[in-house]
Amino acid sequence: MLVVGGGLAGTSAALFLAWRGVPVTLVEKHPGSSPHPRAVGFTARTGELLRAVGLEDGLPPSRVAKGFGVRRVRVESLVGKRFEETFWTPPEEISEIEYSPSKGVALAQDRMEPVLRDKARELGADIRMSTRMLEFTQDDDGVTAIVQGDGEPYEIRADYLIAADGHRSPIREALGITRTGRGHMHTSRSVLFRAPLEEYLKDGIGQFVVDGVGFLTTYGDGRWVLMLEDREYTEAELRQLIFRAIGRDDLDVEIITTGRWTITAGVADQFSKGRIFLAGDAAHTLPPSRGGFGANVGIEDAHNLAWKLAAVLNGESRPSLLDTYDAERRPVASLCHQQIFARNDGHNRDREPEDATLYDNNAMHYGVLYRSGAVLGAGPELPPAQRPEQWNGQPGTRAPHVWIEPGKSTLDLFQRGWVLVADHPQWEEAAHRAGVRYERIDQLDAFGLSEKGASLVRPDGYIAWRSVDLPDDPATALEAAFRTASAGTR
Ligand SMILES: Cc1cc2nc3c(=O)[nH]c(=O)nc-3n(C[C@H](O)[C@H](O)[C@H](O)COP(=O)(O)OP(=O)(O)OC[C@H]3O[C@@H](n4cnc5c(N)ncnc54)[C@H](O)[C@@H]3O)c2cc1C
């Protein structure tokens, strides 16, 4: 496997592939992560994926972990008057229910990427920094890329290629894949600085729209970013704007770096072509202003793709399974795109919100529905997303989180291979015959099953099929479902 791009999506792809035992090479043209982080908030769903590969422990938990939602307020300055507050998710929609064993992670991108990279390397991924892919071709049997590090260009041959080469994605462009969406929204400048401002974060608000200055937010590690309109600034002007945003000029402020960001929104019209798969911003550019979906959705793409590629490469599944990547992930990206514009950003810089059904973050993070050949029975009557408590184990949804014992969630049963959850000897026998792992659990009602029912869960923790009750011939029913879902051919 070859991955091009060592941002969050590409590095996650290398990590998840290596964890599944797939030999993988990643090339990244830069020597390391950009010193100017972009993402900082990683959802509990991303936390679940990191937990599965043994990475979540030790990472700082997200500030929204306790269900506050992301809070943003319009202010005179950080220390000055506060005006109206906005939430990505309206407070009345914030739930007390514990949806996940994970808490999410609050870590700036320039610190998260090395964590993922080190773990991927530890698991055997061959990560080549300062190595640029120059060109590629594909044929019926694989992909050939010409790459260059310090020395002469050389060739890498791989079965498949993951293009995680960012929002401009030269690979997507070379493949002629078009995009649909709002397109260019605005261009911003930013200044990244360090200042002792923790005392202003105590009430759980982390984002500030400062009247007449710009947008101020924190990376939670002493670093802050002030987003400004797009023009040239001298260092003295930047310093003055930082002091205006804070409302004090008696603090030690260290300017770290500056940035210029073109904020666009668009979703690729195809997530794959032949043996090449788009992931992360290459597949969808989702502006951070009203969802923080970008990196998280990219990491989920990588996770969705990794088990499918592993299954095809080790001969367990037919290549038709790979077609379900586009079928499952593209609608999710389009729904995120729609939600970004349906939500209120508090300063409405990018035109009026879209008039669309709002799905809260609990629905968007844990409750999106997959409809594809790798799912049996996700009917058209089902909504594209809803909260976990509105689902009840329907095929196409993420298997529910329930504690089985202290510290062990139902989610900890999944990720390694296909699993049948049930509590009946005939299902145990059926699972044995079909060659899937059997897990006996008591919490069948969370999966919408009678005490004689069973659910077949995919290696990514999504439900592929279920039998609410015991059929006449459970072994034949399970074998048929497994054969169809694992080949991705409904
Ligand atoms: C200001 C800002 C704040 C954000 N905040 C959040 C947030 O809080 N939460 C969130 O989820 N998202 C956020 N996002 C979005 C998030 O940063 C992106 O979605 C995410 O970083 C995309 O990761 P990626 O790996 O797909 O792409 P990138 O990070 O763009 O990585 C692509 C990589 O490919 C490499 N590359 C390209 N071409 C080649 C080549 N030919 N050979 C070798 N390497 C190549 C590039 O060097 C680059 O490192 C934010 C974005 C911005 C702009």
The ligand as an ORCA input file, in Angstrom:
! r2SCAN-3c Opt
* xyz 0 1
  C      -7.646     27.312     10.550
  C      -8.132     25.885     10.507
  C      -8.595     25.276     11.679
  C      -9.055     23.952     11.644
  N      -9.539     23.370     12.787
  C     -10.042     22.111     12.756
  C     -10.545     21.465     13.935
  O     -10.496     21.992     15.042
  N     -11.032     20.200     13.814
  C     -11.033     19.537     12.617
  O     -11.476     18.384     12.568
  N     -10.539     20.118     11.490
  C     -10.062     21.374     11.532
  N      -9.554     21.948     10.404
  C      -9.463     21.153      9.179
  C      -8.265     20.216      9.269
  O      -7.105     20.934      9.608
  C      -8.060     19.489      7.956
  O      -9.282     18.874      7.600
  C      -7.004     18.413      8.071
  O      -5.801     18.928      8.553
  C      -6.776     17.764      6.712
  O      -5.846     16.734      6.856
  P      -5.357     15.958      5.564
  O      -4.387     14.953      6.069
  O      -6.518     15.491      4.753
  O      -4.649     17.070      4.676
  P      -3.339     17.955      4.960
  O      -3.153     18.227      6.385
  O      -3.450     19.124      4.029
  O      -2.152     17.014      4.511
  C      -1.850     16.756      3.161
  C      -0.385     16.439      3.103
  O      -0.047     15.955      1.815
  C       1.254     16.394      1.525
  N       1.452     16.290      0.083
  C       0.735     16.920     -0.898
  N       1.194     16.564     -2.106
  C       2.224     15.695     -1.889
  C       3.113     14.983     -2.751
  N       3.022     15.096     -4.090
  N       4.043     14.175     -2.216
  C       4.165     14.045     -0.857
  N       3.358     14.723      0.007
  C       2.395     15.516     -0.507
  C       1.298     17.810      2.073
  O       2.622     18.252      2.293
  C       0.496     17.662      3.347
  O       1.311     17.441      4.488
  C      -9.068     23.255     10.412
  C      -8.593     23.869      9.242
  C      -8.139     25.179      9.278
  C      -7.646     25.814      8.010
*
